[in-house]
Amino acid sequence: MNALYSWLQDAVNVADLNDYLYWFELADIRNGGENLDRIYATLNDAIDLHAFAQAHQITIEVKTSPNVDLHAQYDPNNHIIWINTVWLEKYQPFIGDTDALNLHLAHEIYHVIEENGTWYDGLKYKIRHAISEVSALYFSQKQTNLPFHPKLVEYAIGLEEEKYSKDDLVSYLRERTKDYEIYRNTKK
Ligand SMILES: [Zn+2]
């Protein structure tokens, strides 16, 4: 990851990029910026993920799924969080075994925590869903102390798998951070 991170820092403002990646999912919903601020303000406490799972009688299963696109899933009926080994293996070279597992686990644990009620429960489904996913991602970043948005790992994997070139990625991300400027200006 450091290899990606160092040149990416030269190419774009990574702090803005992180913020942008979270904001993007909320860009189309009402009060997107305010909702993001609220997420940032509330999800910073570290918890023991494995102890939490145990206390809530949740089984963690690590297995290969026939659906390769699926990273992980929480099954509330059977109290199982399963994580797809395919993605653990893809993440491992960039953030290591432990963080690869904990990043996925934290995301799903957030969905368990949500069951106790959230500040966005009363909102419309589309908005609720968007806030839920951004919250889960942000929570997973915080729980693993990752200095960047988890999606940056996906970008690194895409480069590794030669789905695009470094130049393509940089110009794509530069375009995106321009969109972010628009958002930032509306906040002033
Ligand atoms: Zn999710």
Residues whose N, C-alpha, C, O or C-beta is under 5 A from the ligand:
A	BS01	ZN	E133 A136
